[in-house]
């Protein structure tokens, strides 16, 4: 059974469509959120997660990028949760330690059906170009809350904000790829459900 989900979310602030295939190739992705740096980061999640992922968003950019980035996180999280279905056979846990030049990001995920975000990251600056670095955490908060998974992120060292963010998103894609992989037949839990 294909592990896919297509969702549309429209509010007074944003209009977002997400099309996700967990069993993709990592080469079939397009991201048009209206926030260039964010599109670049989403490309890394798809590429390194080997997902087919298409995201189209229109937001209230005249205010700022916050609503768009957060609402993409909400919609992508809901799509991930839907695509996982009953989670039978998935690996459940995933971990990646990803360097990007002088920066290193470590991401651990547990697709247990309970949301938690631990974000041990310090960005040296408030912005990467026009993109506010605090939006990285906002996106991840929305993603984990709506996909219902635990995500621990730490950056033990890094100097360049772009490199730090890129290492995080690459590691997130790789950790999710590991966690969604089907390696068995049963739900990986002593409870019998996730």
C-alpha positions in Angstrom: 0.0 0.0 0.0 1.5 3.4 -1.0 2.4 5.6 1.9 1.2 8.9 0.5 -0.8 11.9 1.6 -2.0 15.1 -0.1 -3.5 17.8 2.1 -4.8 21.3 1.6 -5.0 23.8 4.4 -6.5 27.3 3.9 -6.9 30.0 6.6 -7.2 33.8 6.6 -3.4 33.9 6.7 -2.2 31.1 4.4 -3.1 28.7 1.6 -1.0 25.6 1.6 -1.0 22.3 -0.3 1.4 19.4 0.6 1.8 16.3 -1.5 4.0 13.7 0.2 5.2 10.2 -0.8 7.3 8.5 1.9 8.5 5.9 -0.5 9.8 8.3 -3.1 13.3 8.8 -4.7 14.4 12.0 -3.1 14.7 13.6 -6.6 11.1 14.5 -7.1 10.4 17.6 -5.1 9.3 21.2 -5.6 8.9 23.8 -2.9 7.2 27.1 -3.6 6.5 28.7 -0.2 7.3 32.3 -1.1 10.2 32.1 1.4 13.3 31.3 -0.6 15.6 30.2 2.2 12.9 28.0 3.7 12.3 26.3 0.2 16.1 25.5 0.2 15.8 23.9 3.6 12.7 21.9 2.6 14.7 20.7 -0.4 17.2 19.1 2.0 14.5 17.3 3.9 13.1 15.8 0.7 16.5 15.0 -0.8 18.1 13.4 2.3 14.8 11.8 3.4 14.3 10.4 -0.1 10.8 11.6 -0.1 8.7 12.8 -3.0 7.5 16.2 -1.7 5.7 19.0 -3.3 4.7 22.1 -1.3 2.9 25.1 -2.6 2.1 28.0 -0.2 0.8 31.5 -0.3 0.9 33.6 2.8 0.6 37.0 4.4 4.1 38.0 3.5 3.3 41.7 4.0 3.2 40.9 7.7 6.2 38.5 7.8 7.1 34.9 7.0 6.0 33.5 10.4 2.5 32.3 9.5 3.7 30.7 6.2 6.6 28.8 7.8 4.5 27.6 10.8 1.5 26.6 8.7 3.7 24.6 6.3 5.0 22.8 9.4 1.4 22.1 10.5 0.3 20.8 7.0 3.5 18.7 6.4 3.2 17.2 9.9 -0.4 16.2 9.2 0.6 14.7 5.9 3.4 12.7 7.5 1.0 11.4 10.1 -1.5 10.4 7.5 1.0 8.8 5.2 2.4 6.7 8.1 -1.1 5.1 8.6 -1.1 2.5 11.3 2.8 2.5 11.4 3.0 -1.3 11.1 6.5 -2.5 10.3 8.2 0.9 10.5 11.6 1.2 12.2 10.1 4.0 14.5 13.5 5.5 15.6 15.9 7.4 13.5 19.1 9.3 14.1 21.5 11.3 12.0 24.7 13.3 12.8 25.3 15.6 9.9 28.2 17.9 9.4 28.0 21.0 7.2 31.5 22.4 7.0 32.2 23.7 10.5 28.7 23.0 11.8 27.3 19.7 13.1 23.7 18.8 13.8 22.4 15.7 15.6 18.8 14.8 15.2 17.0 11.9 16.9 13.4 11.1 16.2 10.8 8.7 17.6 7.6 8.2 15.7 5.7 7.1 18.8 2.6 9.2 18.4 3.6 11.7 21.1 4.9 15.1 20.3 8.0 16.6 21.9 10.7 18.9 20.6 14.0 19.4 22.3 15.9 22.1 20.5 19.5 22.7 21.8 20.6 25.1 19.1 22.1 28.6 19.3 22.1 30.7 16.1 24.8 33.4 16.2 22.6 35.8 14.3 18.9 36.7 14.2 18.6 36.4 10.4 19.9 34.4 7.5 19.4 37.0 4.7 15.8 38.0 5.3 14.9 34.7 7.0 14.5 34.9 10.8 16.5 32.1 12.5 13.8 31.7 15.2 11.5 30.3 12.4 13.5 27.1 12.3 12.2 26.3 15.7 8.7 27.4 14.9 8.6 25.1 11.9 9.9 22.2 13.9 7.4 22.8 16.7 4.5 22.8 14.2 5.9 19.7 12.4 6.4 17.6 15.5 3.1 18.6 17.1 1.1 17.7 14.0 3.0 14.5 13.0 3.1 13.5 16.7 6.7 12.5 17.1 9.5 13.3 19.4 12.5 15.1 17.9 15.7 16.0 19.7 18.0 18.4 18.0 21.4 19.5 19.1 24.1 21.5 17.4 27.3 21.1 19.5 29.2 23.5 17.3 28.7 25.8 14.4 29.5 29.4 13.5 27.7 30.1 10.2 23.9 30.4 10.5 23.3 29.0 7.1 25.4 26.0 7.7 23.8 25.4 11.1 20.3 25.4 9.6 21.3 23.3 6.6 22.9 20.7 8.8 19.7 20.5 10.9 17.4 20.0 7.9 19.7 17.5 6.3 19.9 15.5 9.5 16.1 15.8 10.0 15.6 14.2 6.5 18.1 11.4 7.2 16.6 10.6 10.6 13.1 10.5 9.2 14.2 8.3 6.4 15.5 5.8 8.9 12.4 6.0 11.1 9.8 5.6 8.4 11.7 2.6 6.8 9.6 -0.6 6.8 11.7 -3.3 8.4 9.1 -5.6 10.0 5.4 -6.5 10.1 4.3 -5.4 13.5 3.9 -2.1 15.3 7.2 -1.5 17.0 5.9 -1.1 20.5 5.2 -3.3 23.5 1.8 -1.6 23.7 0.9 -2.9 20.3 0.1 0.6 19.0 1.8 4.0 18.4 
